[in-house]
Amino acid sequence: MSSGTGRGRPGFRGDVEGLRALAVVLVLLFHAQVPGVPGGYVGVDVFFAISGFLITGILLRQLASAGRIALPAFFAGRARRILPAASVVLVGTALAAWLVLPPLRARDTMIDVVASALQVANLRFIAQETDYMAASAAPSPVLHYWSLAVEEQFYLVVPLLLALVGVVAARVRRSPLPAAVAVLAVGTVASFVVSLVLTSSDPALAYMSPLTRAWQFGLGGLLAAAVLRRPDGATSPPRGGVTGGLGHPALRRVAWTLAGWAGLGAVVWSAVVHDESTPFPGTAALWPTLGTVALLAVPATVRTARGSVGHLLALSPVRAVGRLSFAWYLVHWPVLVLADAVWGPLTWPQRVVLTLGAGGVAWLVLQGVESPLRRSPVVALRPSASYSVGFTGVVLALVASLGAGSAVYAGLEGDEVGSAQVRLDTIFDPSALARTGGPVTPGLTRAALDAPPAETPCLGALGLSETAWPAECVVGPEGGREVVLFGDSKAFQWSGALRDVALAQGWHLSIVTKGGCTPADLPQALLEESQHCEAWRDAQIEKIAARADVVIVGSSAAYFESEEAADRREAAWGSTLGRFAAAGVPVVYLRDTPTPGVDVPSCVSGALDDWDACSFPRAQALPADPLVVDVVLGDVPGVEVVDVSGVVCAQERCPAVLGGLLLYRDGSHLTATAVEALRPELERRLVETSALGG
């Protein structure tokens, strides 16, 4: 995705510039949510393979001709071609986010900008995405910088590795090229294996990790090594090439032409067939990567001929988009995210218009920053000049983000109070309910951390083979009534209050929860925490049924939002509840609390003068629950319902703040302070059930 070599330079390929156009258009269509391109994110994979081919080709040619790699010149080239444009967009994004985003979200964006400027954005977002509680947060305006960070990490590691190969080869008086190719091959295979493993076990890490993406660069690099063995314009097949058995030149031309079109077809097909539910990268990433490699492998005499895909990609309008691809990729995403924040959710035609408008801004970045610095003989003359340009850009991005972040912090610190114990009667005091703005409890900068204690191992880390639950997840006297809290993170949000209730009532309470895993017998995998839900659920139900006197079940209603899941709702709950009924274990069903769907602390941080601006419709946040109706009608024996949602939301619109109490710590979960305030009401309703009363 980095900018390529200029026209007229040795080795310049117009089809590669056109291939960049294809890659960026796929990404733009995906982010604009244009129907029919649900897998447009594979454009990033195309960029990775191109970068591997071009950059590794440069390094291998240096090894072949000089026996070493000129690292200072190489890094200088990367610095002047990538950092200025990337930094300018970061500066603009930081300033725009400061102006239009709610303070709390702006604060998080400034941290993202710092990580992006330092080329570790992928690590930052991996950490966020592996946090289930952050799942409802709005996307970062610089989320797309993860791929640039992966490329920069490749540009750092591979040159150093190949330079080391060159040094070792010189000492043993051997040609460095075979050893370099062997290192690339081993690294490519190892990375692909890691990608397969992590795609199934840790999707967030797999998607953005350089370890799982290196094989895509590696395949491009191995192709570059193969191309070194032939003059690129030769009509004869490369030694050991795939067309070696096709002796006639005409047959070879036909074979290469078909290979090029097949490569294009593989890229486009993957963009149409894949979607956000496709496990990725894994084996799915082979299609766009191998398709790109096939396009890059076509010899010059074939790819320049009319009727070839290379000829199509090298057309002037296509190449013009390719030259703009780097800047357009950088600019379009902040425009879309910030527009969403200002005007609310946009339709796909609106997103297309904004994306086209972002292309105009990208053209200014290309003409005013990227091209002049890349082509400047003064900057290119000495590596130190390129380093200075790149370093200056990074510093400017850091100064902009840290300066804006400081201003945001200053504003937040003056408008919040710390966490404090809040009683339900004080919340519903008429004077408290009359408040419509001001500081909230818990404080906004602390809200995300206002969660139940001991989240690990009680939320998601319970092993399938454990015969006993960890001591951290058990509270209350031995010999007391065996009560188990079983469910997902929406059940876990009550764990702090239930610990206190258990101690007060003499229950022996065990907390058995896993983020993103509903107790209902419904296959799902929302995030990496919810991998292997079915096996986890079956193992825990078996243990619970064998030892519990009562099980308290809690679950998000979000699992049943899709039409397929909604149709399976009765059977899914019937399966789980039936297993408890067969074991003679009564069930108390905790109805889900309203789900705002947007990050509430962030919203409130921008609406401290009017909390109602962050309220949300009850019908959407808490849809009708058929299981509750069935239980009330007596159609589900052995199950009782406890519902405190009416306390949290008693009107048609649900409040984000109630009497000065901040109810939510994200877009779904109640703050621990709110749960503690609700504890007496929860305890009263629990002990009123026949299962837990008396």
Protein Blocks (a to p, Z undefined) as FASTA:
>chain_A
ZZcddehiahiafklmmmmmmmmmmmmmmmnopghilmlmmmmmmmmmmmmmmmmmmmmm
mmmmnopacfklmmmmmmmmmmmmmmmmmmmmmmmmmmmmcfklmmmmmmmmmmmmnopm
mmmmmmmmmpmklmmpccdfklmmmmmmmmmmmmmmmmmmmmmmmmmmmmnopafklmmm
mmmmmmmmmmmmmmmmmmmmommlmmmgmklmmmmmmmmmmmmmmmmmpcfkbcbdcehi
aklmmmblklmmmmmmmmmmmmmmmmmmmmmmpcfklccfklmlmmmmmmmmmmmmpcfk
lmmpghiaklmmmpmklmmmmmmmmmmmmmmmmmmmmmmmmnopadfklmmmmmmmmmmm
mmmmmmmmmmmmmmmmklmmpmklmmmmmmmmmmmmmmmmmmmmmmmmmmmmmmcccddd
ddfklmmpmklmmpggdcddddfklmmmmccehkbfkgopacfklcbdcfklggcjehia
cdddeddfklmmmmmmmmmmmmmnopacdddddehiafbdcdddfblmlgoklmmmmmmm
mmmmmmpmbdcddddfklmmpmklmmmmmmmmmmmmmmmmmnopacddddddddehpafk
lmmmmmmmomklmgccfklmmccdfklmmmmnopaghiacddfklmmpmcfbdcfbgghi
afbfblmbccfklmmmmmmmmmmmmmmpmklgZZ
